[in-house]
C-alpha cells in the first residue's frame, strides 16, 4: 500500500519584490480618467471602483513597506459588489483596470461553482487560476483580482429543502477566500510509473505550493432581477417623500438600485456574513440610446475596430457615417440587452457585405444609414453597379465623419497630453488618423506611437546639449517634419536628427558665441536648407 507523501509547504515571500506592484502609484482620478477613454457614462460607478481599487493596492503597498507584513492589525479588503443590468460594461471595466495596473485577472461564473466541488467547479479552482494567469509567479498571483459574475444566481430563495449546494453553500464556501485562506496550487499529475512514484515518496522532495488570499481582491457582479422591487417596497414603507415626488413626474425613471443597502441584499437571498465581506457597493446605470451611440463613436471601442479588421483581411477599408452609428444605436436600444447588442447588430448588417465585397472591384465600404436600414437592398444595387460613383461618395463622407469624431475625441481629452506638453498640430492629427486607419488600432495606441517618437525627439534635444554644450529646441513645424520622416520612411529619430544637425554644428557654435543665445530654435527650414536657415537666423 502506497503511503501519502509528506509535503514541504512553500509560502510566498513578499521580499522578492513584484516590481509593477511595488511601484504602484496610481491616483483614483488618474485611473478614472483612463476608464473615461474606453467606457461611456457610468460616472458614479467609475469613481467608486477606481477609488477603492487604488486604495486597496496602496494600502497593501504601505502595509508591506511600513510593517513588513508583521502588523497585528486586521487587514480589511475593499471587496466590491457590482450591481447593474447586462451589457453595461461591468466585466470590461475590471479587465481594463487589471490590465492598466498590471495585476493578474481571472473571471468565473458563480453558477458553475458548488460548495465542495463535487457538483460543478470548486471555488478554490478560481484562486488557482490566478497562479496560472501569473505564469507560475506566486508573488504576482497573491495581488490578483478575482471577478465572479452572475453572483445574483447564488442568492437563496429561502424555500430550498435539504442541502443547498448551489446557493447558500457556495456563499459559505466563499467566506474564507474572501478574507484569508491558504489555497493549495495543484500541479498537474505527471505520468509516473509505480516505481518512480514510490521513489518520489521515499525522498519526500515534492513541495506543496500554497496561495494566500489575504491580498487578493474579490469583485462580484450580477443583474439582480427583482432587487428593485425589494428596494422600492422598503423605501415606500419608510415613507421617503421625494420618491413619490419623483415618481409623479412621468418623464423621470428612477433607478432604485442606486438606493440599495446591505439589508436589501440579505432580503434578496444572501447570507449576512457573505454581504458583510463586501464593504463597497457600486451600481451601474442602464445604457441610454445616446450612450450606445457614444460607445460606437468611441475610437478606442473594440466593437467597431474588430469589425474593421474583419474587412481589412480582404483589403477593404470600412468607415461609418454619423447617421449610420446612430441608427445602429437605436436598434440596439430597442433590444434592451446593453452594449452586447451592438456587435450582434453590426454582424447582422455587415456579414452579407463581408461575404460579397471581396468578389467585387471595391476596396472600401462607407456604411450609411441606408445600409443600416436596408442592407440587402443596397448590397444588391452595389453588386449590379459596383463602379457607381455613389459608393465612393458614401465612403468619403463616412471617412470625413470618422475624422470629425476623432478630432472631437482628442479635443475633449487635451488634459491627457498636458504632462508631456504635447500639442496636436494639424499635421500630427493627420499622422494619427493615418495610423488609426491603416492599422485599425485603438486611437490611444495611434496617439501613443506618435507620442513615443515625440519623446525621442525631446531626448535628442537633451543629448545634443550634453554633447555640444548648445541648448536647442525644435519648433513645432520641425517636430512635425521629424515625425513624418520617422513614420513614413521608418527612420530612427537620432539617426535622422544627427544627419541634419551635423551640418549645423559649426554655425550653431558661432551663433552661441556671437549672439549669446541661450536656446537656439531649430525650425523646419534647417532641415530643408541649412545655409538659408543660418542666414535668416543671423538677420532676425
C-alpha positions, 0 to 999 in steps of 0.5 A: 500500500502506497503511503501519502507523501509528506509535503514541504509547504512553500509560502510566498515571500513578499521580499522578492519584490513584484516590481509593477506592484511595488511601484504602484502609484496610481491616483483614483482620478488618474485611473478614472480618467483612463476608464473615461477613454474606453467606457461611456457614462457610468460616472458614479460607478467609475469613481467608486471602483477606481477609488477603492481599487487604488486604495486597496493596492496602496494600502497593501503597498504601505502595509508591506513597506511600513510593517513588513507584513508583521502588523497585528492589525486586521487587514480589511479588503475593499471587496466590491459588489457590482450591481447593474443590468447586462451589457453595461460594461461591468466585466470590461471595466475590471479587465481594463483596470487589471490590465492598466495596473498590471495585476493578474485577472481571472473571471468565473461564473458563480453558477458553475461553482458548488460548495465542495466541488463535487457538483460543478467547479470548486471555488478554490479552482478560481484562486488557482487560476490566478497562479496560472494567469501569473505564469507560475509567479506566486508573488504576482498571483497573491495581488490578483483580482478575482471577478465572479459574475452572475453572483445574483444566481447564488442568492437563496430563495429561502424555500430550498429543502435539504442541502443547498449546494448551489446557493447558500453553500457556495456563499459559505464556501466563499467566506474564507477566500474572501478574507484569508485562506491558504489555497493549495496550487495543484500541479498537474499529475505527471505520468509516473510509473509505480516505481518512480512514484514510490521513489518520489515518496521515499525522498519526500522532495515534492513541495506543496505550493500554497496561495494566500488570499489575504491580498487578493481582491474579490469583485462580484457582479450580477443583474439582480432581477427583482432587487428593485422591487425589494428596494422600492417596497422598503423605501415606500414603507419608510415613507421617503417623500421625494420618491413619490415626488419623483415618481409623479413626474412621468418623464423621470425613471428612477433607478432604485438600485442606486438606493440599495443597502446591505439589508436589501441584499440579505432580503434578496437571498444572501447570507449576512456574513457573505454581504458583510465581506463586501464593504463597497457597493457600486451600481451601474446605470442602464445604457441610454440610446445616446450612450450606445451611440457614444460607445460606437463613436468611441475610437478606442471601442473594440466593437467597431475596430474588430469589425474593421479588421474583419474587412481589412483581411480582404483589403477593404477599408470600412468607415461609418457615417454619423447617421449610420452609428446612430441608427445602429444605436437605436436598434440596439436600444430597442433590444434592451440587452446593453452594449452586447447588442451592438456587435450582434447588430453590426454582424447582422448588417455587415456579414452579407457585405463581408461575404460579397465585397471581396468578389467585387472591384471595391476596396472600401465600404462607407456604411450609411444609414441606408445600409443600416436600414436596408442592407440587402437592398443596397448590397444588391444595387452595389453588386449590379453597379459596383463602379457607381460613383455613389459608393465612393461618395458614401465612403468619403463622407463616412471617412470625413465623419470618422475624422470629425469624431476623432478630432472631437475625441482628442479635443475633449481629452487635451488634459491627457497630453498636458504632462508631456506638453504635447500639442496636436498640430494639424499635421500630427492629427493627420499622422494619427488618423493615418495610423488609426486607419491603416492599422485599425488600432485603438486611437490611444495606441495611434496617439501613443506611437506618435507620442513615443517618437515625440519623446525621442525627439525631446531626448535628442534635444537633451543629448545634443546639449550634453554633447555640444554644450548648445541648448536647442529646441525644435519648433513645432513645424520641425517636430512635425517634419521629424515625425513624418520622416520617422513614420513614413520612411521608418527612420530612427529619430537620432539617426535622422536628427544627427544627419541634419544637425551635423551640418549645423554644428559649426554655425550653431557654435558661432551663433552661441558665441556671437549672439549669446543665445541661450536656446537656439530654435531649430525650425523646419527650414534647417532641415530643408536648407541649412545655409538659408536657415543660418542666414535668416537666423543671423538677420532676425 
